[in-house]
Amino acid sequence: MSDSETHFWIGAAAGVLACSSYKNIQGQTTTVQEILYSGLLGGLAALVPDVIEPACNPNHRGTFHSMFLSSLMAIVNKQVITNNDVSDEQKRLTVTASAGYLSHLLVDATTRKGLPIA
């Protein structure tokens, strides 16, 4: 089981990568300020699963640590990204926060306990 610090830093890296990739796909460059903010957002989002379902024991993983939620987040991201009524900034923030959150689930998936399906 990873600790909060590990989840934060992996989430921060995932947030920066997601933000930078999104900007690159849009043909834009990522500013230093965006790198810092996306790292912070990704890191904080990576802590959310254990805030909702605290890691007080190895069996703490429920719906918010599940493959179902991962799939649902992918669907929501696709809907947000393809929606012309959503601003570019909102799309970038959604992708960045989702990457941080999902990084937590990916790290947890590599443990012996894995992730529940639902």
Order of alpha helices (4+ residues) and beta strands (2+ residues): alpha-alpha-alpha-alpha
